[in-house]
């Protein structure tokens, strides 16, 4: 019985394995492409798409995979090799809502391709090879898509002339967003009139003209957004946009229309309310003459006359090379009552001055004003050069010398003003003080690059200002209490030589002391080489400090003054390395327990990778501080070659040896020399002990001196035994007395018979300059020789 059960279980397991193998083979056949490499689709749950999703991109598919989960709601088969959508290609996916098939080679849709796709809401077949004809798009191909809201057909057109297939979009009554190619002379036919719910229309083309009847078919639609930002428009007739009665947002980009023609095309929108009119890089053709290019950038009263009759909330005209715009001609028009967002940045307007700015500020409901010049990047040297040329050719119109205070009334709701780099040179704001009336909503004020050199007046009425930018106004001479009127300031920009290089040493602490909410400070490119250590001690909320482009060789930082600091930019300075104190303070900025990080930028500092900076090199790759470029910077090695900090770190042990080796070698040599000197000193002391003792005794006042020859009667005492008597009394006398004239003491000669031998020997030793003993065999058996030796040894020094 047990054997039968085991056999049955094994049979079931074998069957399951075979079934899975067959299923995998089926999936392989269905989903493999032209190559033999099988890459299955990625099936996953997506909260964004609201259910099960399949990513089948980049699989070399030549047909739609059929063995996918039936409850998929999102399918992406982009970037494959699909050429045809067969009939019923997606009928096994009844819950499919989003189908993406861009960047394939689609040339044909079968008439029943989308049968069973009633749930489909988004269809994107852009960037394929679908020609706009009834063969490619057979009549009724989109008929089953009753719930389709978004359709992408752009990027398929290959000819400049043609028309749309009959009935292409007619069944799509719920379509809200349509992205489609247009021809050079497009007029949308009556089938587009059935798109009752269409809200967004984006047109894509190479070069096209728009006519008064181009959009007539949409006169009953709910079209609110018209995007012409991917279309090279050559001309637009005056009443082109007139049929679009629900239009609220218009965007036009690119050449060769020109900004003047773009404004004239607003004729059909007069006496309507618009949310946004956006023109971006609307330029004349490159091959146009210089006169045509100039005229195409002038917006005189005639060019903007239709704008004055439109109640538009946002006007954005960016990077269109406008050289003149007659804003005063818009006064007392409906435009000035409705406009809230006025953005003309990155243009080349040549006529701005203070009265011009005041004219714009008279627009009652304006909230956002940006008329900044064509450059808005933060490249110091480039901006500085451009500013100088602007300033030199400007006119100084903003000078007040009256004694009474000056009030400037601004719109009550205005929160953003950017007049960066406008052509007028403001130079000096003298007395009287300036009060901004209704300025309580102002949050951002950018007055960089306007040529200010002195602000002697006090500004008031902007107590809620959050961001102030006075950058690149060379040597801006402001009083130390100037910023006190901006108590809520959180972002302050004073870069680009706005401050004298010694200004903060004198006034730094006072200048910032009342900015309790300051979180970002930019004082880059000011040629600072030193700063007061405590200049931010009152700004404990500071998080970002930009000191790039200065001349710092050292930078004192105190973590106690700036506990919230998270970013410090010291790039483009003169730092060669950081000292131990600075590195320790920077490490304190990181708090692992609270997940507080700290970023330090050091790029474009020419570092020194030598023996004195080895601690710094180690710190770069061991510190918890986040460094730009992963801590890899150019540096100068000890031998003068150019290297990098990473290379130095990788060779650190070798570099360490080359640095500490000479030191320890020198130390060893010095030790050996000292040891040799010590040994020599001991030898000399032992040899000249008496002389040394005598020297010190005399040095301390003792009446002593070393004995000399003249103090003794004899030159030498000769001690000898009986066996050496012949040598002493004959040979030594002959060689020393007769030849060298030395006077010797010989006991057998000098002690008369009968005298005491002991006294005689002692007298001879004491009265002789030197003592000489003649050593022969059995010398120790002679009693007088032994006595003489003992007497010499124990004699006093």
C-alpha positions in Angstrom: 0.0 0.0 0.0 2.8 2.4 0.9 4.6 1.6 -2.3 1.5 2.4 -4.3 1.1 5.8 -2.6 4.8 6.6 -3.3 4.4 5.6 -6.9 1.3 7.9 -7.3 3.1 10.9 -5.7 6.1 10.4 -8.0 3.8 10.2 -11.0 2.1 13.5 -10.0 5.5 15.3 -9.5 6.7 14.0 -12.9 3.5 15.3 -14.6 3.8 18.7 -13.0 7.4 19.0 -14.2 6.4 18.1 -17.7 3.6 20.5 -17.7 5.8 23.4 -16.6 8.4 22.5 -19.2 5.7 22.5 -22.0 4.4 25.9 -20.7 7.9 27.4 -20.8 8.4 26.1 -24.3 5.1 27.7 -25.4 6.0 31.0 -23.8 9.4 30.8 -25.5 7.8 30.3 -29.0 5.3 33.1 -28.4 7.7 35.7 -27.0 11.0 35.1 -28.7 12.1 37.6 -31.3 14.3 37.3 -34.4 17.2 36.3 -32.2 17.5 33.0 -30.4 18.0 34.6 -27.0 14.8 34.5 -24.9 14.2 37.4 -22.5 10.8 37.1 -20.7 8.6 40.1 -20.0 8.9 41.6 -16.6 5.5 41.2 -14.8 5.0 43.4 -11.8 2.3 45.1 -9.7 2.2 48.9 -10.2 0.4 51.4 -8.0 1.0 54.0 -10.7 -1.0 52.0 -13.3 -3.4 50.5 -10.8 -2.7 46.8 -11.2 -0.6 44.2 -12.9 1.9 45.5 -15.5 4.1 44.0 -18.1 7.4 45.4 -19.4 8.2 43.8 -22.7 10.6 46.5 -24.0 13.8 45.7 -25.8 13.0 42.0 -26.4 13.3 41.9 -30.2 9.7 41.0 -30.4 8.2 40.6 -33.9 4.6 40.0 -32.7 2.5 40.7 -29.6 3.1 38.1 -26.8 -0.1 36.1 -26.4 0.6 34.1 -23.2 0.5 37.0 -20.7 -1.7 37.2 -17.6 -5.2 38.1 -18.6 -5.6 40.7 -15.8 -2.8 42.9 -17.0 -3.8 46.6 -17.1 -0.5 48.1 -18.5 1.6 46.7 -21.4 4.7 48.3 -22.8 6.1 46.7 -25.9 8.2 49.7 -27.0 11.6 49.4 -28.8 11.0 46.1 -30.5 10.6 45.0 -34.1 6.9 44.9 -34.5 5.6 45.7 -38.0 2.0 44.7 -37.9 -0.8 44.5 -35.3 -2.8 41.5 -36.3 -6.5 41.1 -35.8 -7.5 40.4 -32.2 -3.9 41.0 -31.1 -5.0 42.1 -27.6 -8.3 40.3 -27.1 -6.8 38.0 -24.4 -6.2 41.1 -22.2 -9.7 42.4 -21.5 -8.6 44.5 -18.6 -5.9 46.3 -20.5 -6.0 50.1 -19.9 -2.7 51.4 -21.2 -0.8 50.2 -24.3 2.6 51.6 -25.2 4.2 50.6 -28.5 6.6 53.5 -29.4 9.8 53.1 -31.4 8.8 49.9 -33.3 8.5 49.4 -37.1 4.7 49.4 -37.2 3.4 49.8 -40.8 -0.1 48.4 -40.5 -3.0 48.0 -38.2 -5.5 45.3 -39.1 -9.2 46.4 -38.9 -9.9 44.2 -35.9 -6.6 44.8 -34.0 -8.3 46.4 -31.0 -11.4 44.1 -30.8 -11.8 43.1 -27.1 -10.0 46.3 -25.9 -13.0 48.2 -24.6 -11.2 49.0 -21.4 -8.2 50.7 -23.2 -7.8 54.3 -22.0 -4.3 55.1 -23.3 -2.9 54.1 -26.7 0.6 55.3 -27.7 1.9 54.2 -31.1 4.1 57.2 -31.7 7.4 57.1 -33.5 6.6 54.3 -35.9 6.2 54.1 -39.7 2.4 54.4 -39.9 1.4 56.3 -43.0 -1.8 58.4 -42.7 -3.9 56.5 -45.2 -6.8 54.1 -45.1 -4.5 51.1 -45.7 -2.5 51.7 -42.6 -5.5 52.9 -40.6 -8.5 51.0 -42.0 -11.9 52.6 -41.4 -13.2 51.6 -37.9 -9.8 50.4 -36.6 -10.3 52.5 -33.4 -14.1 51.7 -33.2 -13.8 49.3 -30.3 -11.9 51.9 -28.2 -15.0 53.4 -26.6 -13.2 54.5 -23.4 -10.0 55.8 -25.0 -9.0 59.1 -23.5 -5.4 59.5 -24.7 -4.1 58.8 -28.2 -0.5 59.3 -29.4 0.0 59.2 -33.2 2.9 61.7 -33.5 6.2 60.9 -35.1 4.7 58.8 -37.9 4.4 61.4 -40.8 6.9 61.1 -43.6 5.6 63.6 -46.1 4.8 67.3 -46.0 1.5 66.9 -47.8 -1.5 64.7 -47.3 -4.7 64.3 -45.3 -6.0 62.2 -42.5 -7.7 58.8 -43.2 -11.5 59.0 -43.3 -13.1 58.2 -40.0 -9.7 57.9 -38.2 -10.8 59.5 -34.9 -14.6 59.8 -35.4 -15.5 57.0 -33.0 -13.4 58.3 -30.2 -16.1 60.4 -28.5 -14.4 60.2 -25.1 -10.9 61.2 -26.3 -9.4 64.0 -24.1 -5.8 64.1 -25.3 -4.6 63.9 -28.9 -1.0 64.0 -30.0 -0.8 64.0 -33.8 1.3 65.0 -36.8 0.2 67.7 -39.2 1.1 68.4 -42.7 2.5 71.6 -44.2 -1.0 72.9 -45.1 -3.3 71.1 -42.6 -7.0 71.7 -42.2 -8.7 69.4 -39.8 -11.7 67.8 -41.4 -15.2 67.3 -39.9 -14.4 64.0 -38.2 -12.4 65.9 -35.6 -15.6 67.7 -34.8 -16.9 64.5 -33.1 -14.2 64.8 -30.4 -16.6 66.6 -28.1 -14.5 65.9 -25.0 -11.1 66.8 -26.4 -9.2 69.0 -24.0 -5.5 68.7 -25.1 -4.2 68.9 -28.6 -0.5 68.7 -29.4 0.7 69.1 -33.0 4.0 67.8 -34.3 5.5 68.8 -37.7 8.6 69.9 -39.5 7.5 73.1 -41.3 3.8 74.1 -41.4 1.4 77.0 -42.0 -1.8 77.5 -40.0 -4.8 79.0 -41.6 -8.0 80.7 -40.4 -9.9 77.4 -41.1 -7.3 75.0 -39.7 -9.2 74.5 -36.4 -12.7 75.2 -37.6 -13.7 71.5 -36.9 -13.0 72.1 -33.2 -15.4 75.0 -32.7 -17.7 72.7 -30.7 -15.1 70.9 -28.7 -13.8 71.5 -25.1 -10.3 72.1 -26.3 -8.4 74.0 -23.6 -4.7 73.2 -24.3 -3.1 73.7 -27.6 0.6 72.8 -27.8 2.6 73.9 -30.9 5.9 73.3 -29.1 7.1 70.5 -31.4 6.2 72.2 -34.6 8.2 74.4 -36.9 5.6 77.0 -37.8 6.3 79.3 -40.8 3.2 81.4 -40.7 -0.1 81.8 -38.7 -3.0 83.7 -40.1 -4.7 86.3 -37.9 -7.9 84.3 -37.0 -6.3 80.8 -36.8 -7.2 80.4 -33.1 -10.6 82.1 -33.3 -12.6 78.8 -33.7 -11.1 77.5 -30.4 -13.7 79.1 -28.2 -12.7 77.1 -25.1 -8.9 77.5 -25.5 -7.2 78.5 -22.2 -3.6 77.5 -22.7 -1.5 78.2 -25.8 2.2 77.3 -26.2 4.3 77.9 -29.3 8.0 77.0 -29.6 10.7 77.1 -32.2 11.7 78.7 -35.5 11.0 80.1 -38.1 7.8 82.0 -37.0 9.5 84.8 -35.1 8.1 86.4 -31.9 6.5 89.4 -33.8 4.3 87.0 -35.9 3.5 85.0 -32.8 2.0 88.0 -31.1 0.1 89.0 -34.2 -1.4 85.5 -34.3 -3.3 86.4 -31.1 -5.8 88.4 -33.1 -8.4 85.6 -33.0 -8.2 85.4 -29.1 -9.2 89.0 -28.5 -11.9 89.7 -25.9 -11.4 86.2 -24.3 -10.0 84.9 -21.0 -6.9 82.9 -21.2 -4.9 81.1 -18.5 -1.5 80.9 -20.2 0.2 82.2 -23.3 3.6 80.7 -23.6 6.2 81.5 -26.3 9.6 79.8 -26.0 12.5 80.3 -28.5 10.1 81.6 -31.1 12.8 83.0 -33.4 13.0 84.0 -37.1 14.6 81.7 -39.6 18.4 81.5 -39.5 18.8 82.4 -43.1 16.8 85.6 -42.8 18.5 88.9 -43.4 19.8 91.1 -40.6 17.0 93.5 -41.1 14.4 90.8 -41.0 15.9 89.3 -37.8 15.9 92.8 -36.2 12.3 93.5 -37.1 11.3 90.1 -35.9 12.4 90.9 -32.4 10.7 94.3 -32.0 7.3 94.2 -30.2 6.0 97.7 -30.7 2.5 98.9 -30.0 1.2 97.5 -33.3 2.7 94.0 -32.6 1.2 93.7 -29.1 -2.1 95.5 -29.7 -4.1 92.3 -29.7 -2.5 91.1 -26.4 -4.0 94.2 -24.7 -7.5 92.9 -25.5 -6.9 89.5 -24.0 -7.5 88.8 -20.3 -4.6 86.4 -19.7 -3.2 85.4 -16.3 0.2 84.1 -17.4 2.3 85.6 -20.2 5.6 83.7 -20.6 7.9 84.9 -23.4 11.3 83.2 -22.9 14.5 83.2 -24.9 12.9 84.9 -27.9 15.7 87.6 -28.4 13.2 90.4 -27.9 15.0 93.7 -28.3 12.1 96.0 -27.6 8.6 95.7 -26.1 6.3 98.6 -25.7 4.8 97.8 -22.3 3.5 101.3 -21.7 1.1 100.9 -24.7 -0.6 98.2 -22.7 -1.7 100.6 -20.0 -5.4 101.0 -19.4 -6.1 97.7 -21.3 -7.8 94.6 -20.0 -4.4 92.9 -20.0 -3.1 95.0 -17.2 -6.1 94.1 -15.0 -5.8 90.4 -15.6 -2.1 89.6 -15.8 -0.7 87.8 -12.7 2.4 86.1 -14.1 4.7 88.2 -16.3 7.8 86.4 -17.4 10.1 87.8 -20.1 13.4 86.4 -18.9 16.3 85.5 -21.2 15.6 88.2 -23.7 17.7 91.1 -25.0 15.4 94.1 -24.2 17.4 97.3 -24.5 15.0 99.8 -23.0 14.5 98.8 -19.3 15.0 101.6 -16.7 13.4 102.2 -13.3 10.4 104.0 -14.7 9.9 100.9 -17.0 9.9 98.6 -14.0 7.5 100.9 -12.2 5.1 100.7 -15.2 5.0 96.9 -15.0 4.6 97.1 -11.2 1.4 99.2 -11.8 -0.3 96.1 -13.1 -2.8 95.6 -10.3 -3.0 91.8 -10.0 0.5 90.9 -10.9 2.1 88.2 -8.6 5.2 87.2 -10.5 7.5 89.5 -12.5 10.7 88.3 -14.2 12.3 90.6 -16.8 15.8 89.3 -16.2 18.4 89.5 -18.9 19.4 86.7 -21.2 22.0 85.2 -18.8 20.9 83.6 -15.6 23.6 81.0 -15.0 26.1 81.3 -12.1 29.3 81.4 -14.0 31.1 84.2 -12.3 33.7 85.4 -14.8 31.4 85.1 -17.8 28.6 87.0 -16.0 31.0 89.6 -14.7 32.3 90.4 -18.2 28.8 90.6 -19.5 27.7 92.8 -16.7 30.5 95.3 -17.2 29.6 95.7 -20.9 26.0 96.2 -19.9 26.8 98.7 -17.2 29.1 100.7 -19.4 26.4 101.2 -22.0 23.6 101.8 -19.6 22.1 105.0 -18.4 22.0 106.0 -14.8 18.4 106.9 -14.2 17.8 105.5 -10.7 19.2 108.4 -8.5 17.2 109.9 -5.8 18.5 113.0 -4.0 15.3 114.4 -2.5 15.1 114.8 1.3 11.6 113.4 1.6 11.0 109.6 1.8 10.1 107.9 -1.5 7.1 105.5 -1.6 6.9 102.8 -4.2 3.5 101.3 -4.5 3.6 97.7 -5.6 0.7 95.2 -6.3 -0.7 93.9 -3.1 -0.2 90.2 -4.1 3.2 90.4 -5.8 5.6 87.8 -4.4 8.4 87.4 -7.0 10.4 90.2 -8.7 13.5 89.4 -10.8 15.2 92.3 -12.6 18.6 90.5 -12.9 20.9 92.0 -15.5 18.5 94.5 -17.0 20.3 97.0 -19.2 19.7 100.1 -17.1 22.5 101.0 -14.7 21.0 101.8 -11.3 24.5 102.7 -9.8 23.6 104.5 -6.6 20.5 104.5 -4.4 20.9 107.8 -2.5 18.7 109.3 0.1 15.7 109.5 0.7 14.8 106.2 2.2 12.6 104.0 0.1 9.3 102.5 1.4 7.5 99.7 -0.6 3.8 100.1 0.0 1.8 96.8 -0.1 5.1 94.8 -0.1 4.0 92.4 2.6 3.5 89.5 0.1 7.0 89.9 -1.5 9.0 86.8 -1.0 11.8 86.9 -3.7 13.7 90.0 -4.9 16.5 89.6 -7.4 18.5 92.7 -8.1 21.7 91.1 -9.3 23.7 92.4 -12.3 22.0 95.8 -12.3 25.2 97.9 -11.7 24.5 99.0 -8.1 27.6 100.3 -6.4 26.1 102.0 -3.3 22.9 101.7 -1.3 22.9 104.6 1.0 19.1 104.5 1.5 17.2 102.3 3.8 14.6 100.0 2.2 11.4 99.2 4.2 8.1 97.6 3.6 9.6 94.2 2.7 9.6 92.6 6.1 8.4 89.2 4.8 11.1 88.9 2.1 12.5 85.4 2.0 15.1 85.6 -0.8 17.3 88.6 -1.6 19.9 88.6 -4.4 22.3 91.5 -4.8 25.0 89.4 -6.5 27.4 90.8 -9.1 26.9 94.5 -8.3 30.7 95.3 -8.1 31.9 96.6 -4.7 28.4 97.1 -3.4 28.9 99.5 -0.5 26.1 98.7 1.9 25.8 99.8 5.5 26.3 97.2 8.2 22.7 97.6 9.4 21.3 97.4 5.8 19.9 93.9 6.3 18.1 94.6 9.6 14.9 95.6 7.6 14.6 92.0 6.3 14.2 90.0 9.6 12.6 87.0 7.9 15.3 86.6 5.2 16.2 82.9 4.7 18.3 83.1 1.5 20.8 85.8 0.8 23.1 86.2 -2.3 25.9 88.6 -2.1 28.4 87.0 -4.6 30.3 88.2 -7.6 32.5 90.9 -6.0 29.4 92.5 -4.5 31.5 93.0 -1.3 35.0 94.4 -0.9 37.4 91.6 0.0 37.9 93.1 3.5 34.3 94.1 4.1 33.3 91.1 6.1 36.4 91.3 8.3 35.2 94.7 9.4 31.4 94.3 9.3 30.6 90.6 8.9 29.3 89.9 12.4 27.2 93.0 12.5 25.8 92.6 8.9 24.2 89.2 9.6 23.5 89.4 13.3 19.7 90.0 13.0 19.0 87.4 10.3 17.8 84.8 12.7 16.1 82.8 10.0 18.9 82.7 7.5 19.4 79.2 6.0 21.4 79.9 2.8 24.2 82.4 2.3 26.0 82.9 -1.0 29.1 85.1 -0.8 31.0 83.4 -3.7 33.4 85.1 -6.1 34.3 88.0 -3.8 38.1 87.4 -3.5 37.8 86.8 0.2 41.0 85.3 1.7 40.0 85.5 5.4 36.8 85.8 7.3 36.1 86.4 11.0 35.8 83.1 12.8 32.5 84.1 14.5 30.8 86.0 11.7 27.9 83.6 11.7 27.6 83.1 15.5 24.1 84.6 15.5 22.9 82.5 12.5 22.4 79.1 14.1 19.9 78.0 11.4 22.3 78.4 8.5 22.3 75.2 6.3 24.1 76.2 3.1 27.2 78.4 2.7 28.6 79.1 -0.7 32.2 80.4 -0.6 33.2 79.2 -4.1 35.5 81.4 -6.2 37.3 83.1 -3.4 41.0 83.0 -2.3 40.9 81.0 0.9 44.0 79.1 1.9 42.6 78.2 5.2 39.0 78.3 6.4 38.1 78.5 10.1 34.9 76.7 10.9 33.1 76.4 14.2 30.5 73.6 14.5 29.0 75.2 17.6 28.1 78.4 15.7 26.5 76.5 12.7 25.0 73.3 14.1 22.5 72.9 11.2 25.1 73.4 8.4 24.6 70.7 5.7 26.4 72.1 2.7 29.7 74.1 2.4 31.0 75.0 -1.0 34.7 75.8 -1.0 35.4 75.1 -4.7 37.6 77.3 -6.8 39.7 78.6 -3.9 43.4 78.4 -3.0 43.2 75.5 -0.6 46.2 73.2 -0.6 44.9 71.0 2.2 42.9 71.2 5.4 44.5 71.3 8.8 43.7 68.9 11.6 41.5 71.4 13.5 39.4 72.1 10.4 39.0 68.4 9.6 37.9 67.6 13.1 35.3 70.4 13.0 33.9 69.2 9.7 33.6 65.6 11.0 31.5 67.0 13.9 29.0 68.3 11.3 28.0 64.7 10.6 25.6 63.1 13.1 25.1 59.4 12.3 22.6 58.9 15.0 20.3 61.6 13.7 21.0 60.8 10.0 22.3 64.3 9.6 24.6 64.5 6.6 27.1 67.1 5.5 28.4 67.9 2.0 31.7 69.6 1.2 32.7 70.9 -2.3 36.4 71.2 -2.9 36.7 71.0 -6.7 39.1 73.2 -8.6 41.4 73.7 -5.5 44.9 72.8 -6.5 45.8 70.5 -3.6 49.2 69.5 -2.3 49.9 65.8 -2.0 53.1 65.8 0.0 54.4 64.8 3.4 52.7 67.7 5.2 49.3 66.8 3.9 49.2 63.0 4.5 46.6 63.3 7.2 44.4 65.3 4.8 44.8 62.6 2.1 43.7 59.9 4.5 40.8 62.0 5.8 39.4 62.5 2.2 38.7 58.8 2.0 37.8 58.0 5.6 35.7 60.9 6.6 31.9 60.6 6.9 31.6 64.0 5.2 30.1 63.7 1.6 32.7 65.1 -0.8 32.2 66.2 -4.4 33.9 64.1 -7.1 34.3 61.3 -4.4 37.2 63.1 -2.9 39.3 62.9 -6.0 41.1 66.3 -6.8 44.1 67.4 -8.7 47.2 67.9 -6.6 50.9 68.7 -6.7 53.2 65.9 -5.5 56.3 66.3 -3.4 58.5 66.0 -6.5 56.6 68.6 -8.4 54.5 66.3 -10.7 50.7 66.6 -11.2 48.7 63.8 -9.7 45.4 63.2 -8.0 44.4 62.5 -4.4 43.0 59.1 -5.4 46.3 58.1 -6.9 48.2 59.3 -3.8 45.8 57.4 -1.5 46.4 54.2 -3.5 50.1 54.6 -3.1 49.9 55.8 0.5 52.2 53.2 2.0 54.9 54.0 -0.5 54.4 57.8 0.0 54.5 57.3 3.8 57.8 55.5 3.6 59.3 58.2 1.4 58.2 60.8 3.9 59.1 59.1 7.2 62.2 57.3 5.9 64.6 60.3 5.8 63.4 61.4 9.2 64.2 58.1 10.9 67.4 57.7 9.0 68.5 61.1 10.2 67.4 60.2 13.7 69.4 56.9 13.6 72.5 58.7 12.4 72.2 61.3 15.1 71.8 58.5 17.7 74.9 56.7 16.5 76.9 59.9 16.5 75.7 60.7 20.0 76.6 57.1 21.1 80.1 57.4 19.6 80.6 60.8 21.2 79.6 59.4 24.6 82.1 56.5 24.3 84.8 58.9 23.3 83.9 61.2 26.2 84.1 58.3 28.7 87.5 57.3 27.3 88.9 60.8 27.5 87.5 61.2 31.1 89.2 58.0 32.1 92.5 59.0 30.5 92.6 62.5 31.7 90.8 62.0 35.0 93.4 64.0 37.0 93.4 66.8 34.6 89.7 67.1 34.5 89.4 66.9 38.3 92.1 69.5 38.7 90.4 71.7 36.1 87.1 71.7 37.9 88.8 72.2 41.3 90.6 75.2 40.0 87.4 76.5 38.2 85.6 76.5 41.6 88.5 78.4 43.3 90.7 75.6 44.7 94.4 76.7 44.7 95.5 73.7 42.7 97.4 73.2 39.5 98.8 70.2 37.7 102.4 69.3 38.6 105.0 70.2 36.0 108.6 69.1 35.3 110.1 72.0 37.1 108.4 70.9 40.3 110.5 67.7 40.4 114.3 67.0 41.0 114.4 64.0 38.7 112.9 63.2 35.3 112.1 59.6 36.1 112.3 57.1 38.9 113.6 53.8 37.6 112.3 50.7 39.4 114.1 47.4 38.7 114.9 44.0 40.2 118.2 42.4 40.6 117.9 40.6 37.3 117.2 43.9 35.5 119.9 45.9 37.2 122.3 45.7 34.2 119.8 47.0 31.8 118.7 49.9 34.1 122.1 51.0 35.3 124.0 50.7 32.0 121.6 50.8 29.0 119.0 53.2 30.3 121.6 55.5 31.7 123.5 55.6 28.5 120.4 56.2 26.3 118.5 58.5 28.6 121.0 60.4 30.6 124.0 60.6 28.3 122.2 60.9 25.0 118.8 62.7 26.0 120.1 64.5 29.0 117.4 63.2 31.3 118.1 62.9 35.1 117.2 59.5 36.4 116.8 58.2 40.0 118.4 54.8 40.5 118.2 53.4 44.0 121.6 51.7 44.0 123.2 55.0 42.8 121.2 57.6 44.7 120.8 56.0 48.1 124.1 56.1 50.0 125.2 53.0 51.8 123.8 52.9 55.3 120.7 55.0 54.4 117.2 53.6 54.8 116.2 51.9 51.5 112.5 52.5 52.2 112.9 56.3 52.6 115.1 56.4 49.6 112.6 54.7 47.3 109.8 56.8 48.6 111.8 60.0 48.1 112.7 58.9 44.6 109.1 58.3 43.6 107.9 61.5 45.0 110.7 63.6 43.5 110.4 62.2 40.0 108.3 63.6 37.1 107.6 60.0 35.8 108.0 56.5 37.2 109.4 53.7 35.1 109.4 50.0 36.0 111.7 47.5 34.2 110.0 44.2 34.1 112.1 41.0 34.0 111.7 37.4 35.0 111.1 36.7 38.6 110.5 40.4 39.2 108.1 39.7 41.9 110.8 37.9 43.9 112.7 41.2 44.4 111.4 42.8 47.7 112.5 46.3 46.8 110.9 46.1 43.3 107.7 44.9 44.9 107.8 47.7 47.5 108.4 50.3 44.8 105.4 49.1 42.8 103.1 49.1 45.9 104.4 52.5 47.0 103.6 54.0 43.5 100.1 52.6 43.5 99.1 53.9 46.9 100.8 57.3 46.6 98.4 60.2 46.9 97.4 62.1 43.7 
